[in-house]
């Protein structure tokens, strides 16, 4: 069935979820506003101010600390040249964006990036010697 068909009442209306007029079939047949769909798609936990107002400053501070550690840990936990420096899997898993494909997933591929010095790209020993001025 498509959304343009006449709705049929299959179960009792949930007034708490749908609102006071949710048992009206004409109301159910109407499409929602595009802003309503955008608000349902967004994750309110990305906004730390919203989390602070809803759950207190303790959870907001904890989430901010976890996000900072996840974003900093990806670059400092690996030796240079051992893995792609743009790997952000820990931060993506924490924020829940690891299951979504966005522009950043296919526009920032390493093979599309310019190579400034290819000698350091695949040689971790040379990278560490350069970093330690040896």
VMD Tcl script that draws the C-alpha trace (Angstrom):
set ca {
  {0.00 0.00 0.00}
  {1.18 3.50 -0.71}
  {0.76 6.55 1.46}
  {-1.91 7.97 -0.87}
  {-4.43 5.23 -0.04}
  {-7.25 5.64 2.43}
  {-6.02 4.74 5.93}
  {-7.69 1.88 7.77}
  {-7.84 1.75 11.57}
  {-5.89 -1.39 12.50}
  {-5.22 -0.75 16.19}
  {-6.36 1.67 18.86}
  {-4.84 5.13 18.65}
  {-2.08 5.98 21.10}
  {-3.12 9.43 22.26}
  {0.08 9.99 24.23}
  {2.25 9.35 21.18}
  {0.13 10.78 18.38}
  {-1.62 13.66 20.10}
  {-5.23 14.33 21.04}
  {-6.50 14.07 17.45}
  {-4.57 10.95 16.45}
  {-7.63 8.70 16.24}
  {-9.00 10.85 13.41}
  {-8.35 9.05 10.09}
  {-8.22 12.32 8.18}
  {-5.42 13.54 10.44}
  {-3.47 10.32 9.92}
  {-3.74 10.64 6.13}
  {-2.06 14.05 6.09}
  {1.65 14.23 5.48}
  {3.82 15.75 8.17}
  {5.63 19.02 7.80}
  {9.23 18.79 6.44}
  {10.54 20.52 9.57}
  {8.94 17.81 11.71}
  {10.79 15.14 9.72}
  {14.08 17.03 10.13}
  {13.55 17.32 13.89}
  {12.83 13.60 14.18}
  {16.01 12.74 12.25}
  {18.38 14.89 14.30}
  {20.04 13.49 17.37}
  {19.49 15.82 20.36}
  {22.52 14.37 22.15}
  {24.87 16.14 19.71}
  {23.92 19.41 21.39}
  {25.59 19.43 24.81}
  {23.47 22.36 25.96}
  {20.34 20.26 25.41}
  {21.89 17.37 27.36}
  {22.86 19.74 30.19}
  {19.32 21.07 30.50}
  {17.71 17.63 30.33}
  {20.10 15.45 32.35}
  {22.36 17.83 34.26}
  {25.85 19.17 33.89}
  {27.49 15.91 35.00}
  {26.39 14.00 31.91}
  {27.20 16.94 29.64}
  {30.75 17.11 31.05}
  {31.16 13.35 30.69}
  {30.00 13.42 27.05}
  {32.28 16.37 26.29}
  {35.23 14.53 27.85}
  {34.46 11.34 25.92}
  {34.19 13.25 22.65}
  {37.45 15.10 23.28}
  {39.27 11.86 24.16}
  {37.85 10.09 21.12}
  {38.86 12.86 18.74}
  {42.33 13.32 20.26}
  {42.96 9.61 20.77}
  {42.68 8.78 17.11}
  {45.67 10.91 16.17}
  {47.92 10.35 19.20}
  {47.38 6.62 19.79}
  {49.08 5.50 16.57}
  {52.63 5.94 15.42}
  {52.97 8.19 12.39}
  {52.74 6.34 9.10}
  {51.21 3.21 10.63}
  {47.63 3.93 9.74}
  {45.54 6.54 8.05}
  {45.59 9.67 10.21}
  {42.04 10.52 9.14}
  {40.60 7.37 10.73}
  {38.03 8.65 13.19}
  {36.20 5.42 14.00}
  {36.22 5.90 17.77}
  {34.57 9.34 17.52}
  {32.10 8.12 14.88}
  {31.08 5.18 17.05}
  {30.65 7.44 20.06}
  {28.43 9.91 18.21}
  {26.50 7.25 16.27}
  {27.54 8.45 12.82}
  {29.43 5.25 11.97}
  {26.34 3.75 10.31}
  {25.70 6.76 8.05}
  {27.45 7.57 4.79}
  {28.11 11.26 4.26}
  {30.21 13.44 1.98}
  {33.25 13.09 4.23}
  {33.26 9.32 3.71}
  {34.01 9.40 0.00}
  {35.44 12.86 -0.64}
  {38.39 12.58 1.75}
  {39.86 9.30 0.56}
  {43.64 8.94 1.01}
  {44.20 8.10 -2.67}
  {42.66 11.46 -3.63}
  {44.92 13.42 -1.27}
  {48.10 14.96 -2.69}
  {51.33 13.31 -1.57}
  {53.80 15.95 -0.38}
  {56.65 13.56 0.35}
  {56.03 9.95 -0.55}
  {59.24 8.83 1.23}
  {57.65 9.48 4.63}
  {54.24 8.09 3.68}
  {55.11 4.37 3.92}
  {58.22 4.45 6.09}
  {57.48 4.77 9.83}
  {61.20 4.68 10.70}
  {61.91 7.71 8.54}
  {58.94 9.52 10.06}
  {60.21 8.92 13.61}
  {63.77 9.93 12.66}
  {62.43 13.13 11.16}
  {60.23 13.76 14.21}
  {63.11 13.18 16.67}
  {65.60 15.14 14.50}
  {67.94 12.17 14.10}
}
mol new
graphics top color blue
foreach p $ca { graphics top sphere $p radius 0.5 }
foreach p [lrange $ca 0 end-1] q [lrange $ca 1 end] { graphics top cylinder $p $q radius 0.2 }
display resetview
